[in-house]
Amino acid sequence: MDMEKVNSMDFGEFVDVFGNVVERCPLIAAAVWSQRPFSNSEDLEKHFFAFIDALPQSGQEGILRCHPDLAGRELQQGTLTAESRREQRGAGLMSLDAAERLRLAELNAQYRARFGFPFVLAARLSDRAAVPGELARRLQRPPAEELCTALGEVKKIGRLRLADLLGAAGLAGP
Ligand SMILES: NC(=O)NC1=NC(=O)NC1=O
């Protein structure tokens, strides 16, 4: 992994490239930049995750609240970030019928009412058939456990986005 280029980025470049590794949380990339140089992609990823883990619960819940619902209003309105649009489209969430969309909207509303943050799932590791069942299952979980599970999904999304960025931007080594 050609981390030399990553380690040579100034603050602005780094946040431009990595600012949406965690959905709509460029602050995390801004903080991680100061941890350079990174020895490899795993080291870079570790610093993103360590920042999330070190946050107080209010901050961790804040990260979750920055995520657009799956197949929600933002998808309908076309205001998703490029990454999120790709992920949701890849999971087939752009081709739901009205009944599927309504079902997800109801489950998302129940989930948000119970936990105070949106249901977050790494859409690239799931698909339209699995999402409602997974949402219904996690809806029953204890709040403390569900916070950990949701943050785990944020990390899965971040890991996949980092892999895209390091691979696509010609930063991938042999
Ligand atoms: N609420 C969510 O889970 N949102 C998302 N998951 C993804 O993988 N991309 C999203 O936008």
The ligand as a MOL file (V3000), in Angstrom:
LIG
                    3D

  0  0  0     0  0            999 V3000
M  V30 BEGIN CTAB
M  V30 COUNTS 11 11 0 0 0
M  V30 BEGIN ATOM
M  V30 1 N -28.6320 4.0190 7.6990 0
M  V30 2 C -27.6690 3.3880 6.9920 0
M  V30 3 O -27.2730 2.2780 7.3060 0
M  V30 4 N -27.1630 4.0670 5.9170 0
M  V30 5 C -26.2040 3.5080 5.1130 0
M  V30 6 N -25.6020 2.3310 5.1800 0
M  V30 7 C -24.6950 2.2290 4.1370 0
M  V30 8 O -23.9980 1.2820 3.8780 0
M  V30 9 N -24.7280 3.3760 3.4220 0
M  V30 10 C -25.6580 4.2090 3.9800 0
M  V30 11 O -26.0220 5.3340 3.6130 0
M  V30 END ATOM
M  V30 BEGIN BOND
M  V30 1 1 1 2
M  V30 2 2 2 3
M  V30 3 1 2 4
M  V30 4 1 4 5
M  V30 5 2 5 6
M  V30 6 1 5 10
M  V30 7 1 6 7
M  V30 8 2 7 8
M  V30 9 1 7 9
M  V30 10 1 9 10
M  V30 11 2 10 11
M  V30 END BOND
M  V30 END CTAB
M  END
